Amino acid sequence: MTETRKKRLLPTGDCFCGCGGEAGIGRWFVFGHDITAAGALRAVEGGLSLPQRLVEAGFGPERSVVQEAVESAGWVRCERCAYAGTPAGLAAHLRGGGCDGAGEEPEGPGVPADGLADEGQDGTGQEGGGRTSPVAAAAGAGERAGGGRGESAGPVRVETGPARGLLLPGPDDGVWKSVPMHLRTHLQVAAQRLMSPEPPVLREKGNAPVRYALRAAAARRLAGRHWLVLLAEARESYGSARSERARKVFEVLEQVVADYLAPAVPELPATAEPPAAGEPAEEGADAAGRAAPEPVPAAGEAEPRAAAGAVPRVPAEAGAARGLLLPGPDDPAWEEVPLHLRQALRGAAHRLVTPVRGPLKAKEQRRVLSAVRAAERMRMTGAHWLLLMTTGREALGGPASARADAFYKVLEQILAEHPPQAQEDTPAVSGAAEAG
């Protein structure tokens, strides 16, 4: 080991795993080949696992290899947490806001204590001509108030980004801790790819809040303030228009809004968007395709609501159910769709959105995409059924899309085998309407 360490190695531009590929300037391996080379070396040396190699070298639970590196190999420890690494690694650890903060965070200008400030003169991420996001400022308000323990910041209206037009909860709201694990994992993978290496736009001073939030996403340490920043930034803040990695991050954030955030906070009003062609004209539907919540009636108020036409039949003017009168979004008839038909729709939906292509990527089709994903998870509501049944074939994919054809045929099969019938307590429509 001593002789090997004395021999100074320099990157030659060729991958050191021996594959013959070009590693790039200053790199030892083609991306991912270092892991392959490490596994191959273990196999050549006898297939020893890492614990076995540590024990053979004289380390283990009784003797820390990390402490040995600190004492004899030039590693240094972080003063605020248990991190240890090379001096360059420690500098990156502190710059990236990766410190868990076992001790008190230093205060003052230029210190990203909450992961939202940059090296600017006022700690807001702005220096000279830099820009400061209003949502980023609101995201840190809850922690800055009262020394970080004060009153939580209120809801934040979002004007740009994946959550454009929504009123998001404050950074300390419990809704941020309940984002489903599969969405967090998708965002973690996309953020890791985007940050390896960081795009030039993320290294701009005015974009520091996005950079810190993406690092938190890559480490799966997202807090409410990070969610607020990511969901309120425009697509260009993540990378160039041609960047596939930036596009993937933005798509995952849009999925978080459509699949979880909008349904999770129905009490927060959203800016209504005009319905796309083929969508039911429901004034009370939110961005996820669900019916907007209504006050829960008292025990004796059910009949007056029905008599007033709270849950009418919906005439379908487009889509697979064109020309039919469908039950309203709150009608129990939608819950009676047979399981084998739900499963057939689930498989077709999964193929349709893996990955999302064509018209479904458009912002005006966000509600349709949310309904398709609800079908994929077999968590359909009446509003989702209505939206899919009244959406034209062209909204699902191009004319040559076999996946869109398969999904549309399952909708037609459901209508043919199990046409949804309104319950008896649904208000009757006029004879002229039924004739139509």
Disulfide bonds with the S-S distance in Angstrom:
none
